[in-house]
Amino acid sequence: PPSPSTPIFSAQSYLRYQGQKFIARFDANCFIHITHKMDTHDISRGRPAPPSLVSTCACTRPASPAPSSCSSSECDCASTYSADADVDPELDVDPDMRGTLARLPQRALVIGVSSDSLFAPEEQRLIAAHIPGASLVLLDSQDGHDGFLLEFEAMNKHIVEFMRKEEPALYDGKEEEEGEIEGFEIRKTSVFGEAEVEGEIPGGDD
């Protein structure tokens, strides 16, 4: 007699449905181009450091909080490096990158996720160390790169605080808005790394 068919569990059906929907609207070759762009992205491309920075800045960044050993007045990194930043010296070796970050507008807010392996915390520390007056926030999350999606409440809190500090005129006399938008209730119960809207049926028709 023919063997009984293998049962299909609801989770399998859901994953198959989502997979088919995904490949119908997204070319898998795009991943090749996306990863290539990520691997070859260089913020200093076409923005070489001034000759004075290349010739005079030979300082080594400490791996633990300590002042920079570079004291040259011509060295951009001497004025932009934060003694409070825990910078990996193995990452901080490119004067073009340091010079590019040093020329960015001052007082940026750099946000990272503690468990992110795509945009690693070490890289966020490096960025914050060389943008003049930048501040660094690392969100404590075990969700890796998806943390920037799932920890949206914490991220929004830090962004609002930064904007209120930098652009107080925009918030003058305005109380922080609270409450939910009618008809759009956010649930933080998804195991697939996205915020879901109440009423959506997983695996349902578009």
MDAnalysis code that builds the backbone (N, CA, C; Angstrom):
import MDAnalysis as mda
import numpy as np

u = mda.Universe.empty(618, n_residues=206, atom_resindex=np.repeat(np.arange(206), 3), trajectory=True)
u.add_TopologyAttr("name", ["N", "CA", "C"] * 206)
u.add_TopologyAttr("resid", np.arange(1, 207))
u.add_TopologyAttr("resname", ["PRO", "PRO", "SER", "PRO", "SER", "THR", "PRO", "ILE", "PHE", "SER", "ALA", "GLN", "SER", "TYR", "LEU", "ARG", "TYR", "GLN", "GLY", "GLN", "LYS", "PHE", "ILE", "ALA", "ARG", "PHE", "ASP", "ALA", "ASN", "CYS", "PHE", "ILE", "HIS", "ILE", "THR", "HIS", "LYS", "MET", "ASP", "THR", "HIS", "ASP", "ILE", "SER", "ARG", "GLY", "ARG", "PRO", "ALA", "PRO", "PRO", "SER", "LEU", "VAL", "SER", "THR", "CYS", "ALA", "CYS", "THR", "ARG", "PRO", "ALA", "SER", "PRO", "ALA", "PRO", "SER", "SER", "CYS", "SER", "SER", "SER", "GLU", "CYS", "ASP", "CYS", "ALA", "SER", "THR", "TYR", "SER", "ALA", "ASP", "ALA", "ASP", "VAL", "ASP", "PRO", "GLU", "LEU", "ASP", "VAL", "ASP", "PRO", "ASP", "MET", "ARG", "GLY", "THR", "LEU", "ALA", "ARG", "LEU", "PRO", "GLN", "ARG", "ALA", "LEU", "VAL", "ILE", "GLY", "VAL", "SER", "SER", "ASP", "SER", "LEU", "PHE", "ALA", "PRO", "GLU", "GLU", "GLN", "ARG", "LEU", "ILE", "ALA", "ALA", "HIS", "ILE", "PRO", "GLY", "ALA", "SER", "LEU", "VAL", "LEU", "LEU", "ASP", "SER", "GLN", "ASP", "GLY", "HIS", "ASP", "GLY", "PHE", "LEU", "LEU", "GLU", "PHE", "GLU", "ALA", "MET", "ASN", "LYS", "HIS", "ILE", "VAL", "GLU", "PHE", "MET", "ARG", "LYS", "GLU", "GLU", "PRO", "ALA", "LEU", "TYR", "ASP", "GLY", "LYS", "GLU", "GLU", "GLU", "GLU", "GLY", "GLU", "ILE", "GLU", "GLY", "PHE", "GLU", "ILE", "ARG", "LYS", "THR", "SER", "VAL", "PHE", "GLY", "GLU", "ALA", "GLU", "VAL", "GLU", "GLY", "GLU", "ILE", "PRO", "GLY", "GLY", "ASP", "ASP"])
u.atoms.positions = np.array([
    [0.835, -1.204, 0.000],
    [0.000, 0.000, 0.000],
    [0.864, 1.245, 0.000],
    [0.394, 2.322, -0.606],
    [1.189, 3.558, -0.621],
    [1.383, 4.110, 0.779],
    [2.563, 4.641, 0.992],
    [2.862, 5.207, 2.312],
    [2.063, 6.479, 2.513],
    [1.615, 6.688, 3.724],
    [0.836, 7.912, 4.001],
    [1.669, 9.161, 3.723],
    [1.017, 10.198, 3.233],
    [1.736, 11.437, 2.927],
    [2.243, 12.098, 4.203],
    [3.371, 12.760, 4.065],
    [3.958, 13.441, 5.210],
    [3.084, 14.627, 5.599],
    [2.719, 14.712, 6.866],
    [1.862, 15.833, 7.281],
    [2.588, 17.169, 7.136],
    [1.862, 18.188, 6.789],
    [2.414, 19.534, 6.680],
    [1.879, 20.357, 7.845],
    [2.789, 20.808, 8.680],
    [2.406, 21.577, 9.845],
    [2.113, 23.020, 9.447],
    [1.394, 23.714, 10.303],
    [0.998, 25.095, 9.982],
    [2.215, 25.997, 9.797],
    [3.273, 25.762, 10.590],
    [4.478, 26.585, 10.456],
    [5.113, 26.375, 9.091],
    [5.122, 25.129, 8.615],
    [5.674, 24.858, 7.296],
    [4.872, 25.560, 6.209],
    [3.574, 25.488, 6.327],
    [2.715, 26.132, 5.344],
    [2.952, 27.627, 5.321],
    [3.089, 28.223, 6.496],
    [3.325, 29.662, 6.576],
    [4.651, 30.026, 5.922],
    [5.718, 29.279, 6.233],
    [7.040, 29.582, 5.693],
    [7.067, 29.396, 4.178],
    [6.393, 28.331, 3.688],
    [6.343, 28.118, 2.245],
    [5.607, 29.265, 1.555],
    [4.522, 29.679, 2.141],
    [3.748, 30.786, 1.569],
    [4.587, 32.054, 1.503],
    [5.246, 32.384, 2.609],
    [6.062, 33.591, 2.645],
    [7.231, 33.496, 1.676],
    [7.819, 32.291, 1.570],
    [8.930, 32.105, 0.641],
    [8.511, 32.302, -0.800],
    [7.377, 31.711, -1.175],
    [6.884, 31.868, -2.537],
    [6.530, 33.326, -2.838],
    [5.931, 33.991, -1.870],
    [5.582, 35.396, -2.069],
    [6.836, 36.248, -2.235],
    [7.875, 35.897, -1.489],
    [9.114, 36.666, -1.537],
    [9.812, 36.522, -2.887],
    [9.972, 35.273, -3.364],
    [10.697, 35.081, -4.621],
    [9.900, 35.582, -5.821],
    [8.592, 35.753, -5.654],
    [7.778, 36.275, -6.750],
    [7.990, 37.776, -6.951],
    [8.475, 38.465, -5.906],
    [8.637, 39.911, -6.023],
    [10.079, 40.375, -5.845],
    [10.999, 39.446, -5.578],
    [12.381, 39.844, -5.311],
    [13.327, 38.893, -6.022],
    [14.162, 39.426, -6.906],
    [15.135, 38.634, -7.638],
    [16.289, 38.259, -6.709],
    [16.565, 36.979, -6.602],
    [17.630, 36.523, -5.697],
    [18.988, 37.093, -6.076],
    [19.174, 37.447, -7.369],
    [20.451, 38.038, -7.779],
    [20.691, 39.386, -7.115],
    [19.619, 40.004, -6.631],
    [19.790, 41.284, -5.932],
    [20.669, 41.124, -4.701],
    [20.598, 39.957, -4.051],
    [21.426, 39.735, -2.873],
    [22.910, 39.816, -3.221],
    [23.259, 39.327, -4.415],
    [24.654, 39.390, -4.837],
    [25.100, 40.840, -4.939],
    [24.270, 41.667, -5.544],
    [24.624, 43.074, -5.704],
    [24.619, 43.801, -4.363],
    [23.650, 43.479, -3.505],
    [23.585, 44.139, -2.204],
    [24.822, 43.818, -1.365],
    [25.181, 42.538, -1.299],
    [26.359, 42.157, -0.501],
    [27.637, 42.740, -1.095],
    [27.703, 42.823, -2.424],
    [28.885, 43.432, -3.056],
    [28.988, 44.904, -2.679],
    [27.857, 45.612, -2.726],
    [27.864, 47.027, -2.368],
    [28.270, 47.217, -0.909],
    [27.774, 46.347, -0.041],
    [28.102, 46.456, 1.381],
    [29.582, 46.174, 1.624],
    [30.107, 45.152, 0.942],
    [31.504, 44.751, 1.161],
    [32.489, 45.764, 0.596],
    [32.087, 46.492, -0.437],
    [33.026, 47.414, -1.079],
    [32.746, 48.874, -0.740],
    [31.736, 49.142, 0.089],
    [31.423, 50.533, 0.439],
    [32.585, 51.174, 1.183],
    [32.964, 52.354, 0.764],
    [34.083, 53.065, 1.380],
    [33.725, 54.552, 1.421],
    [33.492, 55.064, 2.629],
    [33.075, 56.463, 2.745],
    [34.170, 57.427, 2.325],
    [35.438, 56.970, 2.295],
    [36.535, 57.861, 1.929],
    [36.875, 57.790, 0.443],
    [36.138, 56.985, -0.320],
    [36.412, 56.890, -1.755],
    [36.191, 58.252, -2.407],
    [37.218, 58.749, -3.072],
    [37.119, 60.061, -3.698],
    [37.283, 61.214, -2.734],
    [37.583, 60.910, -1.454],
    [37.768, 61.961, -0.451],
    [39.091, 61.725, 0.285],
    [40.210, 61.855, -0.399],
    [41.504, 61.575, 0.244],
    [41.783, 62.534, 1.388],
    [42.511, 62.031, 2.364],
    [42.883, 62.866, 3.505],
    [43.896, 63.913, 3.067],
    [43.912, 65.081, 3.734],
    [44.920, 66.103, 3.427],
    [46.317, 65.524, 3.606],
    [47.281, 65.954, 2.800],
    [48.652, 65.434, 2.931],
    [49.213, 65.562, 4.338],
    [48.834, 66.639, 5.038],
    [49.350, 66.824, 6.398],
    [48.881, 65.712, 7.321],
    [47.652, 65.208, 7.088],
    [47.125, 64.150, 7.940],
    [47.849, 62.848, 7.676],
    [48.142, 62.566, 6.411],
    [48.820, 61.317, 6.059],
    [50.254, 61.317, 6.562],
    [50.917, 62.473, 6.481],
    [52.341, 62.522, 6.810],
    [52.613, 62.689, 8.292],
    [51.702, 63.319, 9.026],
    [51.994, 63.617, 10.424],
    [51.226, 62.755, 11.406],
    [50.115, 62.168, 10.978],
    [49.294, 61.431, 11.923],
    [49.662, 59.960, 11.894],
    [50.562, 59.577, 12.760],
    [50.979, 58.186, 12.830],
    [50.613, 57.593, 14.177],
    [49.680, 58.238, 14.875],
    [49.319, 57.778, 16.204],
    [48.525, 56.484, 16.143],
    [48.597, 55.709, 17.177],
    [47.864, 54.460, 17.286],
    [46.746, 54.631, 18.293],
    [45.554, 54.246, 17.914],
    [44.425, 54.398, 18.819],
    [44.481, 53.340, 19.920],
    [44.212, 53.736, 21.150],
    [44.212, 52.757, 22.234],
    [42.987, 51.869, 22.178],
    [43.101, 50.651, 22.685],
    [41.969, 49.729, 22.717],
    [41.080, 49.985, 23.917],
    [41.541, 50.787, 24.866],
    [40.744, 51.114, 26.038],
    [40.725, 52.630, 26.181],
    [39.743, 53.179, 26.900],
    [39.662, 54.634, 27.023],
    [40.939, 55.246, 27.541],
    [41.541, 56.095, 26.732],
    [42.774, 56.780, 27.092],
    [42.974, 57.891, 26.079],
    [43.670, 58.953, 26.440],
    [43.881, 60.021, 25.476],
    [44.755, 59.563, 24.319],
    [44.572, 60.194, 23.164],
    [45.372, 59.850, 21.996],
    [46.814, 60.253, 22.222],
    [47.740, 59.463, 21.625],
    [49.154, 59.776, 21.761],
    [49.603, 60.801, 20.734],
    [48.700, 61.161, 19.824],
    [49.046, 62.116, 18.781],
    [48.767, 63.524, 19.270],
    [49.762, 64.390, 19.249],
    [49.584, 65.744, 19.770],
    [49.805, 66.802, 18.703],
    [50.007, 66.393, 17.449],
    [50.270, 67.357, 16.398],
    [49.055, 68.232, 16.156],
    [49.272, 69.537, 16.039],
    [48.161, 70.455, 15.792],
    [47.636, 70.299, 14.373],
    [48.424, 69.679, 13.473],
    [47.992, 69.491, 12.097],
    [47.233, 68.190, 11.910],
    [47.141, 67.397, 12.947],
    [46.521, 66.081, 12.817],
    [45.031, 66.172, 13.150],
    [44.195, 65.909, 12.157],
    [42.749, 66.003, 12.366],
    [42.269, 65.090, 13.465],
    [42.871, 63.886, 13.548],
    [42.364, 62.932, 14.516],
    [42.649, 63.365, 15.943],
    [43.653, 64.231, 16.143],
    [43.960, 64.682, 17.495],
    [42.829, 65.517, 18.056],
    [42.091, 66.214, 17.186],
    [41.032, 67.093, 17.660],
    [39.673, 66.409, 17.672],
    [39.548, 65.272, 16.969],
    [38.235, 64.648, 16.866],
    [38.108, 63.384, 17.693],
    [39.213, 62.831, 18.126],
    [39.137, 61.571, 18.860],
    [38.605, 61.786, 20.266],
    [37.652, 60.968, 20.649],
    [37.074, 61.068, 21.982],
    [37.776, 60.110, 22.926],
    [38.262, 60.620, 24.028],
    [38.955, 59.770, 24.991],
    [38.028, 58.763, 25.643],
    [36.716, 58.992, 25.525],
    [35.753, 58.082, 26.130],
    [35.391, 56.919, 25.215],
    [35.865, 56.953, 23.973],
    [35.489, 55.921, 23.009],
    [36.433, 54.730, 23.103],
    [35.865, 53.544, 23.126],
    [36.639, 52.317, 23.171],
    [36.830, 51.844, 21.732],
    [37.886, 52.341, 21.087],
    [38.100, 52.111, 19.666],
    [39.084, 50.971, 19.457],
    [38.744, 50.078, 18.530],
    [39.615, 48.959, 18.182],
    [40.746, 49.481, 17.306],
    [42.009, 49.415, 17.761],
    [43.122, 49.968, 16.968],
    [43.305, 49.263, 15.632],
    [42.860, 48.004, 15.516],
    [43.001, 47.290, 14.254],
    [42.060, 47.834, 13.186],
    [40.972, 48.465, 13.593],
    [40.048, 49.075, 12.641],
    [40.444, 50.500, 12.289],
    [41.131, 51.145, 13.208],
    [41.412, 52.576, 13.076],
    [42.788, 52.789, 12.450],
    [42.932, 52.430, 11.175],
    [44.240, 52.502, 10.528],
    [44.221, 53.327, 9.244],
    [43.055, 53.831, 8.859],
    [42.925, 54.509, 7.569],
    [42.812, 56.021, 7.756],
    [43.856, 56.780, 7.392],
    [43.777, 58.246, 7.569],
    [42.722, 58.879, 6.670],
    [42.453, 58.278, 5.492],
    [41.414, 58.827, 4.622],
    [40.044, 58.734, 5.285],
    [39.794, 57.606, 5.933],
    [38.521, 57.431, 6.633],
    [38.404, 58.415, 7.793],
    [39.480, 58.581, 8.570],
    [39.444, 59.523, 9.690],
    [39.200, 60.942, 9.199],
    [39.887, 61.313, 8.108],
    [39.715, 62.650, 7.577],
    [38.307, 62.895, 7.056],
    [37.713, 61.867, 6.427],
    [36.351, 62.005, 5.912],
    [35.358, 62.206, 7.044],
    [35.470, 61.395, 8.087],
    [34.567, 61.530, 9.226],
    [34.759, 62.867, 9.932],
    [36.008, 63.338, 10.000],
    [36.293, 64.594, 10.692],
    [35.671, 65.785, 9.983],
    [35.391, 65.645, 8.676],
    [34.819, 66.761, 7.916],
    [33.296, 66.733, 7.892],
    [32.689, 65.744, 8.511],
    [31.231, 65.686, 8.568],
    [30.695, 66.743, 9.540],
    [29.423, 67.143, 9.374],
    [28.844, 68.110, 10.320],
    [28.949, 67.603, 11.755],
    [29.157, 68.511, 12.671],
    [29.389, 68.141, 14.060],
    [28.114, 67.672, 14.766],
    [28.352, 66.971, 15.884],
    [27.322, 66.546, 16.832],
    [26.314, 65.581, 16.202],
    [26.821, 64.526, 15.588],
    [25.948, 63.483, 15.045],
    [25.562, 62.512, 16.162],
    [24.468, 61.815, 15.950],
    [24.040, 60.755, 16.858],
    [24.266, 59.428, 16.146],
    [25.122, 58.596, 16.707],
    [25.431, 57.288, 16.141],
    [24.750, 56.227, 17.005],
    [23.905, 55.416, 16.388],
    [23.169, 54.381, 17.119],
    [23.545, 53.014, 16.578],
    [23.893, 52.106, 17.462],
    [24.201, 50.733, 17.088],
    [23.447, 49.762, 17.971],
    [23.548, 48.491, 17.626],
    [22.915, 47.421, 18.398],
    [24.019, 46.518, 18.933],
    [23.951, 46.213, 20.214],
    [25.036, 45.497, 20.880],
    [25.366, 44.150, 20.244],
    [24.372, 43.478, 19.672],
    [24.586, 42.140, 19.103],
    [24.618, 42.151, 17.579],
    [24.703, 43.334, 16.983],
    [24.675, 43.446, 15.523],
    [26.005, 42.977, 14.940],
    [25.960, 41.968, 14.076],
    [27.178, 41.493, 13.423],
    [27.313, 42.038, 12.007],
    [26.304, 42.758, 11.518],
    [26.366, 43.360, 10.193],
    [26.985, 44.752, 10.271],
    [26.473, 45.578, 11.171],
    [27.081, 46.871, 11.484],
    [27.558, 46.783, 12.933],
    [28.729, 46.254, 13.092],
    [29.235, 45.874, 14.415],
    [29.415, 47.081, 15.334],
    [29.228, 46.878, 16.648],
    [29.420, 47.979, 17.604],
    [30.809, 48.607, 17.500],
    [31.826, 47.794, 17.196],
    [33.178, 48.331, 17.068],
    [33.254, 49.385, 15.964],
    [32.512, 49.155, 14.881],
    [32.504, 50.124, 13.788],
    [31.739, 51.384, 14.178],
    [30.666, 51.223, 14.962],
    [29.919, 52.394, 15.407],
    [30.760, 53.249, 16.349],
    [31.539, 52.599, 17.212],
    [32.437, 53.347, 18.102],
    [33.461, 54.135, 17.284],
    [33.980, 53.507, 16.235],
    [34.965, 54.165, 15.387],
    [34.370, 55.395, 14.706],
    [33.164, 55.247, 14.193],
    [32.494, 56.372, 13.536],
    [32.274, 57.519, 14.524],
    [31.752, 57.187, 15.704],
    [31.476, 58.220, 16.700],
    [32.752, 58.893, 17.200],
    [33.862, 58.142, 17.216],
    [35.114, 58.696, 17.724],
    [35.668, 59.780, 16.824],
    [35.361, 59.736, 15.533],
    [35.997, 60.655, 14.596],
    [35.065, 61.723, 14.034],
    [33.758, 61.624, 14.261],
    [32.869, 62.725, 13.888],
    [32.909, 63.737, 15.027],
    [33.268, 64.971, 14.756],
    [33.404, 65.952, 15.841],
    [32.132, 66.085, 16.674],
    [32.286, 65.920, 17.978],
    [31.169, 66.118, 18.895],
    [30.090, 65.061, 18.816],
    [30.365, 63.918, 18.197],
    [29.342, 62.881, 18.051],
    [29.097, 62.165, 19.371],
    [27.892, 61.641, 19.519],
    [27.552, 60.821, 20.675],
    [27.143, 59.436, 20.190],
    [27.411, 58.442, 21.009],
    [27.173, 57.054, 20.638],
    [26.171, 56.420, 21.581],
    [25.203, 55.698, 21.013],
    [24.234, 54.929, 21.780],
    [24.249, 53.499, 21.258],
    [24.441, 52.534, 22.139],
    [24.357, 51.131, 21.774],
    [23.116, 50.536, 22.427],
    [22.181, 50.104, 21.603],
    [20.958, 49.495, 22.125],
    [21.250, 48.078, 22.583],
    [20.829, 47.758, 23.784],
    [21.046, 46.421, 24.340],
    [19.967, 45.480, 23.808],
    [20.334, 44.642, 22.863],
    [19.369, 43.744, 22.238],
    [20.069, 42.453, 21.848],
    [19.352, 41.335, 21.942],
    [19.873, 40.036, 21.545],
    [19.392, 39.641, 20.144],
    [18.772, 40.577, 19.433],
    [18.172, 40.268, 18.139],
    [19.061, 40.595, 16.956],
    [20.357, 40.852, 17.212],
    [21.270, 41.107, 16.118],
    [20.884, 42.329, 15.315],
    [21.074, 42.243, 13.985],
    [20.788, 43.383, 13.120],
    [19.306, 43.752, 13.138],
    [18.438, 42.790, 13.423],
    [17.009, 43.092, 13.502],
    [16.666, 43.966, 14.702],
    [17.624, 44.164, 15.586],
    [17.362, 44.977, 16.765],
    [16.936, 46.385, 16.431],
    [17.432, 46.936, 15.297],
    [17.051, 48.308, 14.963],
    [15.588, 48.382, 14.535],
    [14.998, 47.243, 14.172],
    [13.565, 47.204, 13.868],
    [12.736, 46.923, 15.111],
    [13.213, 45.986, 15.930],
    [12.428, 45.546, 17.079],
    [12.532, 46.502, 18.262],
    [13.655, 47.215, 18.371],
    [13.841, 48.153, 19.487],
    [13.501, 49.569, 19.050],
    [12.408, 49.698, 18.281],
    [12.078, 51.013, 17.728],
    [11.680, 52.014, 18.813],
    [11.118, 51.543, 19.911],
    [10.732, 52.466, 20.975],
    [11.961, 53.101, 21.618],
    [12.979, 52.276, 21.899],
    [14.209, 52.795, 22.497],
    [14.937, 53.708, 21.517],
    [14.960, 53.311, 20.235],
    [15.629, 54.139, 19.228],
    [14.929, 55.491, 19.089],
    [13.611, 55.459, 19.060],
    [12.858, 56.711, 18.947],
    [13.132, 57.622, 20.140],
    [13.237, 57.048, 21.334],
    [13.509, 57.830, 22.543],
    [14.836, 58.581, 22.408],
    [15.873, 57.876, 21.950],
    [17.185, 58.511, 21.831],
    [17.198, 59.565, 20.726],
    [16.511, 59.297, 19.628],
    [16.467, 60.262, 18.527],
    [15.736, 61.533, 18.957],
    [14.599, 61.363, 19.642],
    [13.836, 62.527, 20.094],
    [14.655, 63.348, 21.087],
    [15.331, 62.681, 22.016],
    [16.154, 63.398, 22.985],
    [17.263, 64.181, 22.281],
    [17.864, 63.568, 21.274],
    [18.934, 64.237, 20.530],
    [18.387, 65.440, 19.774],
    [17.240, 65.269, 19.117],
    [16.656, 66.366, 18.338],
    [16.203, 67.512, 19.237],
    [15.659, 67.191, 20.406],
    [15.258, 68.241, 21.344],
    [16.470, 69.038, 21.821],
    [17.596, 68.365, 21.927],
    [18.812, 69.038, 22.366],
    [19.414, 69.882, 21.253],
    [19.404, 69.349, 20.024],
    [20.045, 70.032, 18.905],
    [19.151, 71.088, 18.272],
    [17.857, 70.830, 18.223],
    [16.913, 71.752, 17.581],
    [15.777, 72.092, 18.548],
    [16.083, 72.756, 19.644],
    [15.041, 73.034, 20.641],
    [13.905, 73.890, 20.095],
    [14.194, 74.717, 19.078],
    [13.152, 75.592, 18.534],
    [12.024, 74.775, 17.904],
    [12.352, 73.594, 17.391],
    [11.333, 72.755, 16.769],
    [10.372, 72.174, 17.797],
    [10.834, 72.071, 19.040],
    [10.033, 71.434, 20.083],
    [9.568, 72.422, 21.143],
    [9.908, 73.685, 20.979],
    [9.566, 74.677, 21.988],
    [8.051, 74.774, 22.153],
    [7.596, 74.557, 23.386],
    [6.180, 74.648, 23.689],
    [5.377, 73.436, 23.299],
    [6.048, 72.410, 22.786],
    [5.338, 71.199, 22.373],
    [5.625, 70.081, 23.364],
    [4.584, 69.502, 23.878],
    [4.736, 68.358, 24.753],
    [4.947, 67.113, 23.901],
    [5.666, 66.164, 24.458],
    [5.914, 64.918, 23.730],
    [4.597, 64.191, 23.499],
    [4.341, 63.872, 22.244],
    [3.092, 63.214, 21.898],
    [3.099, 61.769, 22.377],
    [2.006, 61.386, 22.952],
    [1.868, 60.025, 23.432],
    [0.605, 59.419, 22.852],
    [0.484, 58.125, 23.008],
    [-0.708, 57.450, 22.502],
    [-0.438, 56.764, 21.178],
    [-1.399, 55.986, 20.741],
    [-1.258, 55.211, 19.533],
    [-2.066, 55.840, 18.405],
    [-1.612, 55.588, 17.192],
    [-2.344, 56.042, 16.023],
    [-3.543, 55.127, 15.835],
    [-4.692, 55.712, 15.671],
    [-5.915, 54.925, 15.547],
    [-5.837, 53.991, 14.345],
    [-6.173, 52.725, 14.568],
    [-6.192, 51.745, 13.497],
    [-4.838, 51.140, 13.178],
    [-3.817, 51.480, 13.970],
    [-2.485, 50.921, 13.706],
    [-1.829, 50.594, 15.039],
    [-2.145, 49.430, 15.539],
    [-1.607, 49.001, 16.817],
    [-0.429, 48.070, 16.563],
    [0.695, 48.396, 17.187],
    [1.914, 47.628, 16.976],
    [2.039, 46.523, 18.010],
    [2.324, 45.314, 17.531],
    [2.602, 44.204, 18.425],
    [4.085, 43.875, 18.363],
    [4.699, 43.631, 19.517],
    [6.109, 43.262, 19.549],
    [6.243, 41.767, 19.843],
    [5.416, 40.990, 19.185],
    [5.414, 39.556, 19.457],
    [5.879, 38.745, 18.259],
    [6.286, 39.418, 17.173],
    [6.684, 38.697, 15.977],
    [8.002, 37.967, 16.197],
    [8.079, 36.746, 15.683],
    [9.327, 35.992, 15.755],
    [10.062, 36.053, 14.423],
    [9.538, 36.826, 13.486],
    [10.162, 36.910, 12.172],
    [10.871, 38.240, 11.958],
    [11.003, 39.051, 13.006],
    [11.798, 40.261, 12.916],
    [11.100, 41.448, 12.310],
    [9.771, 41.497, 12.368],
    [9.066, 42.653, 11.846],
    [7.934, 43.026, 12.781],
    [7.540, 44.280, 12.736],
    [6.384, 44.722, 13.508],
    [5.136, 44.418, 12.703],
    [4.142, 43.835, 13.333],
    [2.940, 43.428, 12.626],
    [1.762, 44.309, 13.040],
    [0.859, 44.482, 12.122],
    [-0.337, 45.274, 12.379],
    [-1.439, 44.356, 12.870],
    [-2.125, 44.787, 13.932],
    [-3.238, 44.001, 14.438],
    [-4.252, 43.736, 13.329],
    [-4.741, 42.509, 13.266],
    [-5.735, 42.156, 12.269],
    [-5.149, 41.466, 11.055],
    [-3.810, 41.538, 10.890],
    [-3.187, 40.866, 9.762],
    [-3.155, 39.375, 10.017],
    [-3.499, 38.583, 9.038],
    [-3.519, 37.150, 9.171],
    [-2.311, 36.559, 8.480],
    [-1.348, 35.975, 9.248],
    [-0.157, 35.410, 8.621],
    [-0.555, 34.362, 7.576],
    [0.013, 34.489, 6.395],
    [-0.265, 33.516, 5.354],
    [-1.514, 33.837, 4.568],
    [-2.169, 34.974, 4.884],
    [-3.390, 35.323, 4.175],
    [-3.086, 35.963, 2.843],
    [-4.133, 36.230, 2.090],
    [-3.949, 36.852, 0.781],
    [-3.545, 38.303, 0.936],
    [-2.848, 38.822, -0.087],
    [-2.419, 40.232, -0.078],
    [-3.646, 41.130, -0.209],
])
